[in-house]
Amino acid sequence: MFQHILLPTDGSQLSRETAAQAVAFAKSSTARITALYAKPSGRMENDGDLVEPAVLERMIIGGDTKAKEYLGFIKKLCKDAGVDCTLVAVVNDTPWEAILDVAEDRGCDLIFMSKHGRSGLSSLLLGSETYRVLTHSSIPVLVYRPSEFDAKRRKDKAQKQKKRA
């Protein structure tokens, strides 16, 4: 089945939960993992002019530290599970492009990622890295959604139905 999984991370709690699921999946498939963190470059193009320079500078300086922390978490998960793991940190202001580039360059046959669950205006304004990967990838993409997202969706749906009644 799948032999080489790309696992992008942004260090969030959801990303950590996704990593744990991806490692379990890799172990059951005897696949190896390439873990990816895309660090911002700091160029003031496009969305960069919406961020204060001091904030952007802190993001860049902290990028290496974040990369070590986020990728180190995945490395430990893989080591504990006996899954072969390679760590990759790249500089790229468009994470979805970094994900596709690394997956292709490293010969990955699956991209395993999560969906942050943004909806409505925030999804429209912020976009979805997962959506962009899904629509641009020629490599299969497995999207992990924790059960609490489905539970929240069901609860919201039930509340809407109550209001209508």
C-alpha positions in Angstrom: 0.0 0.0 0.0 1.6 3.3 1.0 5.3 3.3 1.7 6.3 6.9 2.2 4.0 9.4 4.0 4.5 13.2 4.1 3.4 14.6 7.4 3.2 18.4 7.4 3.0 20.1 10.8 2.3 23.6 12.1 2.8 22.7 15.7 -0.8 23.2 16.8 -2.6 20.7 19.1 -4.6 19.4 16.1 -1.4 18.9 14.2 0.1 17.0 17.1 -3.0 14.8 17.2 -2.8 14.3 13.5 0.9 13.3 13.8 0.0 10.6 16.4 -2.6 9.2 14.0 -0.2 9.4 11.0 2.5 7.5 13.0 0.0 4.8 14.0 -1.1 4.6 10.3 2.5 4.4 9.1 3.3 1.7 11.6 0.4 -0.5 10.6 1.4 0.0 6.9 5.1 -0.4 7.5 5.6 3.0 5.9 8.1 5.6 6.6 7.4 9.3 7.4 8.9 12.5 6.2 7.8 15.3 8.6 7.7 18.8 7.2 7.6 22.3 8.7 7.5 25.3 6.4 9.1 28.4 8.0 8.1 31.9 6.8 10.7 33.7 4.7 9.9 37.2 6.0 9.5 38.8 2.6 7.0 41.6 2.8 5.0 40.5 -0.3 1.3 39.7 -0.5 0.0 39.1 3.1 3.2 40.3 4.7 2.1 43.9 4.5 -0.8 43.0 6.8 1.6 42.0 9.6 3.5 44.4 11.6 7.3 44.2 10.9 8.1 43.5 14.5 5.7 40.6 14.6 7.0 39.3 11.3 10.6 39.5 12.6 9.7 37.4 15.7 8.0 34.8 13.4 11.2 34.5 11.4 13.6 34.4 14.3 11.4 31.9 16.0 11.1 29.7 12.9 14.2 27.6 13.6 13.2 27.1 17.2 9.7 26.1 16.2 10.9 23.8 13.5 13.1 21.9 16.0 10.3 21.7 18.5 7.5 20.7 16.1 9.6 18.2 14.1 11.2 16.9 17.3 7.7 16.0 18.6 7.1 13.9 15.5 10.6 12.4 15.6 9.9 11.2 19.1 6.5 9.7 18.2 8.2 7.8 15.3 11.1 6.6 17.4 8.7 5.3 20.1 6.6 3.5 17.4 9.6 2.2 15.5 8.7 4.1 12.4 11.5 5.4 10.1 11.4 9.2 10.0 13.1 12.0 8.1 12.7 15.7 9.2 12.5 18.5 6.7 12.3 22.2 7.4 11.9 24.5 4.4 11.5 28.3 4.0 8.3 29.0 2.1 5.5 31.5 2.7 2.9 29.3 1.0 2.7 26.1 3.0 0.6 24.2 0.5 3.2 24.7 -2.2 5.9 23.6 0.2 3.9 20.5 1.0 3.5 19.6 -2.6 7.1 20.3 -3.5 8.5 18.2 -0.7 6.1 15.4 -1.3 7.1 15.2 -5.0 10.8 15.8 -4.4 11.0 13.1 -1.7 8.9 10.6 -3.6 6.1 10.4 -1.1 3.1 8.4 -2.1 0.6 9.8 0.5 0.2 13.2 2.2 -1.4 12.9 5.7 -2.7 16.1 7.1 -5.5 17.6 9.1 -8.2 20.2 8.4 -8.4 23.0 11.0 -12.1 23.2 10.7 -12.4 26.9 9.8 -15.6 27.7 8.3 -17.5 30.7 7.0 -15.7 34.0 6.6 -12.5 32.9 8.3 -12.2 30.1 5.8 -12.8 32.4 2.9 -10.3 35.1 4.1 -7.6 32.8 5.5 -8.1 30.1 2.9 -7.4 26.4 3.6 -4.0 24.9 3.1 -5.6 21.5 3.1 -8.1 22.5 0.4 -5.2 23.9 -1.7 -3.2 20.7 -1.3 -6.3 18.6 -2.2 -7.0 20.6 -5.3 -3.5 20.7 -6.6 -2.0 17.4 -5.6 -1.5 14.4 -7.9 -0.5 12.5 -4.8 -3.3 11.0 -2.6 -4.1 13.0 0.4 -5.6 11.6 3.7 -7.4 14.3 5.7 -7.7 13.5 9.4 -10.6 15.0 11.2 -10.8 14.3 15.0 -14.2 13.1 16.2 -14.8 16.4 18.2 -15.2 18.3 14.9 -18.0 15.9 13.8 -19.5 16.2 17.3 -19.5 20.0 17.1 -21.0 19.9 13.6 -23.8 17.6 14.8 -24.4 19.8 17.8 -24.6 23.0 15.7 -26.9 21.2 13.2 -29.2 20.1 16.1 -29.3 23.7 17.5 -30.3 25.0 14.0 -33.0 22.5 13.7 -34.4 23.5 17.1 -34.5 27.1 16.1 -36.5 26.2 13.0 -39.0 24.2 14.9 
